[in-house]
Amino acid sequence: MSQYLFQQLINGLALGSLYALVAIGFSMIYGIVRLINFAHGDLVMIGAFATLGMLFYGTPWPVTLLVVLLVGALAGAMIQTVVFRPMLGAPQVTGFIASLAVSITIQNSALMLLSGQPRNFLFPEAMRQRVSLGGVSASLTDLVIIGLTLTLIAILFVIVYRTRLGRAMRATAENLMAARLMGIGVNRTIVAAFAIGSALAAVAGLFWGGKFGQIDPLLGSVPGLKAFIACVIGGVGSIGGAMLGGYILGLAEVLFVGLLPQAYAGYRDTFVFSLLILILLIKPSGLFVRHVEERA
Amino acid sequence: MSKSAPETITMGTSGGGQWLAAPLRIALLIAAATVALWLVTAGSSAYLTTLIAVMFINAALAVSLTFTNGMTGMFSLGHPAFMTIGAYVAAILTFPSRRKASMLPDLPEFIASLDLSLLPATVIAGLAGALVALLVGLPVLRLRGHYLAVATLGLIVIVQGLALNWNGITRGGAGLSGIPRLSNIWWAFGFMVLTVAAVWRIKFSSLGRAMMATRENDLAAECTGIDTVRIRMLAFVIGAFFAAVAGALMAHLISVVTPRTYSIVLAFNLVVMIVIGGSGSIVGSVIAAFAITIVSELLRPVEESFGLYGMSQVIVALSLILVLYLRPRGLCGSDEPAFVKHYLNGKKHL
């Protein structure tokens, strides 16, 4: 394999990991309360700035990772309790509009508190070197992102499919009313889903800063929208689908830029959103989901 | 969504025993507004005049969005995309031809040599927006609810991407500046009156009833013989036409358009206006659009003096959440306020 192609592949997988982390939370939340949470992307920003704050105080990286997870979880749980819980049972569009409002509130509060100036964000020297693997080389940052993402997703799958909480979440997603009748603490379960999903998005923020080297208060909107696309690719509401969708989108985006002539690079987002519309047309339930509900 | 739509369908010009016929009363209303506006503009600064013009254009935008979304029950966020299209098309048409040759080298010859005045340019811009809406609508309108919302958000990104990269025609990220200042407060006022009148006429016609039936229950609407696909498409295309014209007028008012002039934040603000005004209510949308434009303008000096950029947007967003809690149907529901209908129709219909 040529170095160029390998580099693109790793790059795509790293980007895909970021999308997958955001998309999984998006999908969990949709699966449980049928809410397209537009504010989800902004947790990426919150995670990135939380990391920056920790770096400022020189916290060791493993601790930073845990704290960022915690900050994301708290933020997600808070948003759910304050804004979305009173709207449980309202029409879908109401929740969607409210989440737009939450997103705008978070972004502009961050602008107010942190100013719009982009800030540099650097992983430690050791992380930024390149490793060579049998003739080809890749940046350690990308490899760490891919590795940690897969670990986190594995932990998530254990939680969802092997614990009581996971079973409660799956039951609530299946049928909220029935789950409540079976004695499941539905409100608690929903908060847990928001917290877990948001924690993953916040970690994506940590990785985002490390990969791109710069963060600003509006950085969350693009990953938020792309995570939605990743969910649509994989089938909204399915965790595995969201993960695969994230990787497919990341790879497709990088290959689009990497393999086509330079002149087309600017059309990257145009390409991604055209892809969204195409998939919604051909297979609106997503590529990996057989269950169909009303979308089209 | 309101279930009270049927009682609103009483607009008509009949009704004896009134002190004036309905068309006269409407003319009187517009005349009074014109005089008031003339008095205001005569004594005020250029800043205030521009602000009022922007307010009118915002109101027209909100009304056209409440037409597409509120009355037909779709959730499109595509307005900024159509505004961008309209602004670029109109600006390219009215730009002085001697400057076009150097600034926009990739224009076809027959457009490059064209010097249109504002009216034909905005009409062509509107038609261009409508055409794009038609082409995009064919696939996109099959989607419902938030899927449509995200697809139309995607449309904004796609249009921005094209405007950013199509250098020879759009000048890329720099945008078009120095657009002739052909539009003014009177154009904006006239456009708003036209938009309100058109949407009002449609709302209280069979087409409007078909739209609201589609909103309430599209299966039931189909069963009564309404072609809901056609209705959705009409609502989308007409809304896009008004959005594109608004974009064109705005560009000729502030004399600049860039790929980011009309962004997702604008789409959000328009949604706020129609939710606060009452989704589907024309008068409500106009009032909310006026109020939000004025409030965010009043907050601007506060933002600047304290360096709290983004504060007005936070206030707008939080007030939206409050409205969703306390009065989810908005100011007017999907109806028009009684006193307005009373004025236009006479007592008989109430």
Interface residues (C-beta under 8 A of the other chain):
Chain A: I36 V83 P86 M87 A90 P91 Q92 V93 T94 F96 I97 A98 L100 A101 V102 I104 T105 Q107 N108 S109 A110 L111 M112 S115 G116 S221 L225 F228 I229 V232 G266 Y267 R268 D269 T270 F273 S274 L276 I277 L280 L281 P284 E294 R295 A296
Chain B: M1 F75 P139 V140 R142 L143 R144 G145 H146 Y147 A149 V150 A151 L153 G154 L155 V157 I158 Q160 G161 L162 L164 N165 I264 V265 F268 V271 V272 V275 L308 Y309 G310 M311 Q313 V314 V316 A317 L318 L320 I321 L324 Y325 P328
